[in-house]
């Protein structure tokens, strides 16, 4: 999967901009001429063509009318709406507080049968202990400047949500970079408890826990940003500024391919447990 996963959203925006630019050029119009026909300043045309500003449905209709390509309008509007929905500002997600965000995922998790989760940063939420989750969410609350730090309540909600891992009808494949075991989140006791819980989770029948060693020889895939794949319906990636949801089947297939390549480098069973134990020993 080339580049940052944020490129999925940006590439979708750029694809719309490129199609609009091509329509203008095919019609033989300059940026200024198209702007005049649409009734706006030429700088707006430039911003749209450079994917700086997303066009509204009205903008697209005016653009297609100016280029005499009205039959393209509806398809372009649908493409543009899809591009904008892929990119959601993180502050919009957490506006109601971190606890509300955790609660909102419960139904979705229960409807998902197969979870494939790769992390290069922190232990995934579904297998976090309360102490570790509190530390993670507190960092998030402080970073995003939330007016109320409800990280403790959010951590308890995350624990409730995580019960899905013990419910029948679900399969879980967790894939962690070994570095995740070494990043100390919270104090040493919280980190040790978290690593100990990974040993327990890894033994559950519905769970596959793989760890990609730091010293894996001849990597076939570099470490990626953390991503989750839910069944074959959604790939979700959390970035610093946003959450990107990918729903295009072809793009989900790329995430699946990446997951399989990373999984082929991972160790399991006794070898994975040895890496976890080694990380616990390093805390003391």
C-alpha positions in Angstrom: 0.0 0.0 0.0 1.9 3.0 -1.2 2.3 6.2 0.8 0.3 7.3 3.8 -3.3 6.0 4.2 -4.3 9.6 4.2 -3.5 9.5 0.5 -6.7 7.4 0.0 -8.9 10.4 0.9 -6.6 13.0 -0.8 -6.3 10.9 -3.9 -10.1 10.7 -4.1 -10.3 14.5 -3.9 -7.6 15.0 -6.5 -9.4 12.6 -8.9 -12.5 14.8 -8.8 -10.3 17.9 -9.3 -8.5 16.2 -12.2 -11.8 15.3 -14.0 -13.0 18.9 -13.6 -9.8 20.3 -14.9 -9.9 18.0 -17.9 -13.5 19.1 -18.7 -12.4 22.7 -18.7 -9.4 22.1 -20.9 -11.4 19.9 -23.4 -13.9 22.8 -23.6 -11.1 25.2 -24.5 -11.7 27.4 -21.5 -9.2 29.2 -19.4 -9.5 29.3 -15.6 -10.7 33.0 -15.9 -13.2 32.2 -18.6 -14.7 29.2 -16.7 -15.0 31.3 -13.5 -16.8 34.1 -15.4 -19.4 31.6 -16.8 -19.9 30.1 -13.4 -20.2 33.5 -11.7 -17.3 33.2 -9.2 -13.8 34.5 -8.8 -11.1 32.7 -10.8 -9.2 31.9 -7.6 -12.1 29.5 -6.7 -11.6 27.6 -10.0 -7.9 27.3 -9.1 -8.6 26.1 -5.6 -11.0 23.4 -6.9 -8.6 22.2 -9.6 -5.8 21.9 -7.1 -8.0 20.0 -4.6 -7.7 22.7 -2.0 -11.4 23.3 -1.9 -14.0 20.6 -2.5 -16.7 21.6 -5.0 -20.3 21.6 -3.9 -23.0 19.9 -6.0 -24.0 23.3 -7.3 -20.4 24.1 -8.2 -20.2 20.9 -10.2 -23.4 21.5 -12.1 -22.3 25.1 -13.0 -18.9 23.7 -14.1 -20.5 21.0 -16.3 -22.9 23.5 -17.8 -20.0 25.9 -18.6 -18.1 23.1 -20.3 -21.3 21.7 -22.0 -20.8 18.3 -20.2 -24.0 18.2 -18.2 -24.2 14.5 -18.5 -21.1 14.2 -16.3 -22.5 16.2 -13.5 -24.3 13.5 -11.5 -21.4 11.1 -11.6 -19.0 13.8 -10.5 -21.2 14.9 -7.7 -21.4 11.3 -6.4 -17.6 11.0 -6.7 -17.0 14.2 -4.9 -19.4 13.3 -2.0 -17.7 10.0 -1.6 -14.3 11.7 -1.5 -15.4 14.2 1.2 -17.0 11.5 3.3 -13.7 9.5 3.4 -12.0 12.3 5.3 -13.5 13.2 8.6 -11.9 15.7 11.0 -11.0 14.1 14.2 -12.5 16.9 16.2 -15.9 16.1 14.7 -15.5 12.5 16.1 -14.6 13.6 19.6 -16.9 16.6 19.9 -19.2 14.7 22.3 -16.2 13.4 24.3 -14.1 10.3 24.2 -16.6 8.2 26.0 -19.3 8.9 23.5 -16.9 7.9 20.7 -16.3 4.5 22.4 -20.0 3.9 23.1 -20.8 4.6 19.4 -18.7 1.6 18.2 -20.4 -1.1 20.2 -23.1 -2.0 17.7 -20.8 -1.9 14.8 -18.3 -4.2 16.5 -21.1 -6.7 17.3 -22.2 -6.8 13.7 -18.6 -7.5 12.5 -17.5 -11.1 12.1 -13.9 -10.8 11.1 -11.5 -8.3 12.6 -8.1 -7.8 11.1 -6.1 -5.2 13.0 -2.5 -4.1 12.4 -0.7 -1.7 14.7 2.7 -0.2 14.6 2.0 2.3 17.4 -0.1 1.1 20.4 -1.8 -2.0 21.6 -5.2 -2.2 19.8 -8.2 -0.9 21.7 -9.9 -4.3 21.7 -7.1 -5.9 23.7 -6.2 -2.9 26.0 -6.4 -3.1 29.7 -8.2 -0.4 31.6 -4.9 1.2 32.9 -3.3 1.2 29.5 -6.5 2.5 27.8 -6.8 5.3 30.3 -3.2 6.4 29.5 -3.8 6.3 25.8 -7.0 8.2 25.9 -5.6 10.8 28.3 -2.8 11.5 25.8 -5.5 11.9 23.1 -7.6 14.2 25.3 -4.7 16.5 26.1 -3.4 16.6 22.5 -6.7 17.6 21.1 -7.4 20.1 23.8 -10.8 18.6 24.8 -12.5 20.9 27.4 -13.3 17.9 29.6 -10.9 15.0 30.1 -13.2 12.0 30.3 -10.4 9.5 29.5 -11.2 7.4 32.6 -14.9 7.0 31.7 -13.9 6.4 28.1 -11.5 3.7 29.1 -14.2 1.9 31.1 -16.5 2.2 28.0 -13.7 0.7 25.9 -13.5 -2.2 28.3 -17.2 -2.8 27.9 -16.9 -2.6 24.1 -14.0 -5.1 24.3 -16.3 -7.8 25.6 -17.0 -8.6 22.0 -13.7 -10.5 21.9 -15.3 -13.1 24.2 -18.6 -13.3 22.3 -19.3 -16.1 19.8 -19.5 -15.4 16.1 -16.3 -13.3 15.8 -12.8 -13.9 14.6 -9.8 -11.7 15.4 -6.4 -11.4 13.8 -4.1 -9.0 15.6 -0.8 -8.1 14.1 1.6 -5.9 16.1 5.1 -4.6 15.3 7.4 -5.6 18.2 8.0 -1.9 18.8 4.5 -1.7 20.2 5.6 -3.9 23.1 8.4 -1.5 23.8 6.7 1.8 23.8 5.8 2.5 27.5 2.3 4.0 27.7 1.5 4.8 31.3 3.7 3.7 34.2 5.7 0.5 34.3 2.9 -1.3 36.2 0.3 -0.4 33.7 2.5 -1.5 30.9 3.4 -4.8 32.5 -0.3 -5.5 33.1 -1.0 -4.7 29.5 1.7 -7.0 28.2 0.6 -9.8 30.6 -3.0 -9.5 29.2 -1.6 -9.9 25.7 -0.3 -13.3 26.8 -3.9 -14.2 27.9 -5.6 -12.9 24.8 -3.2 -14.7 22.5 -4.5 -18.0 23.9 -8.2 -17.4 23.1 -9.6 -19.8 20.5 -11.0 -17.0 18.3 -7.8 -14.9 18.4 -4.7 -15.0 16.2 -1.9 -12.8 17.7 1.2 -12.2 15.5 4.2 -10.1 16.2 6.5 -8.8 13.5 10.0 -8.9 15.1 12.2 -5.8 15.0 15.0 -8.0 13.6 12.9 -9.8 11.0 15.3 -10.5 8.1 14.6 -9.2 4.6 11.3 -7.4 5.2 8.8 -7.6 2.3 6.7 -4.7 3.7 7.7 -1.7 5.7 5.8 -0.8 8.9 2.6 1.0 8.0 0.2 3.3 9.9 -2.2 1.5 12.1 -5.2 0.2 10.3 -8.3 -2.0 11.0 -10.2 -4.1 8.4 -13.8 -5.0 9.4 -15.0 -8.0 7.3 -14.4 -6.9 3.7 -16.6 -3.8 4.1 -14.4 -1.1 5.7 -10.8 -0.3 6.3 -10.3 2.4 9.0 -7.1 4.4 9.7 -6.6 6.9 12.5 -4.3 9.8 11.7 -3.1 12.8 13.7 -5.7 15.1 12.2 -8.4 12.8 11.0 -10.0 9.4 10.7 -10.0 7.9 7.2 -12.7 5.4 6.3 -12.0 3.4 3.1 -15.0 1.7 1.6 -13.9 1.2 -2.0 -13.5 -2.6 -2.6 -10.3 -2.1 -4.6 -8.7 -0.1 -1.8 -9.9 -2.5 0.9 -8.2 -5.2 -1.2 -4.9 -3.2 -1.0 -5.2 -3.1 2.8 -5.9 -6.9 2.8 -2.9 -7.5 0.7 -0.8 -5.4 3.0 -2.1 -7.2 6.0 -1.2 -10.6 4.5 2.3 -9.5 3.6 2.9 -8.2 7.1 1.4 -11.3 8.6 3.8 -13.5 6.6 6.7 -11.9 8.5 5.1 -12.3 12.0 5.8 -14.9 14.6 3.1 -16.7 16.6 2.6 -19.0 19.5 5.7 -19.6 21.7 7.9 -17.2 19.6 5.4 -14.4 20.0 5.0 -15.1 23.8 8.8 -15.0 24.1 8.9 -11.5 22.6 6.2 -10.3 25.0 7.9 -11.9 28.1 11.2 -10.2 27.0 9.4 -6.8 26.9 8.0 -7.4 30.3 11.4 -8.2 31.7 12.8 -5.0 30.2 10.4 -3.0 32.3 12.2 -4.0 35.5 
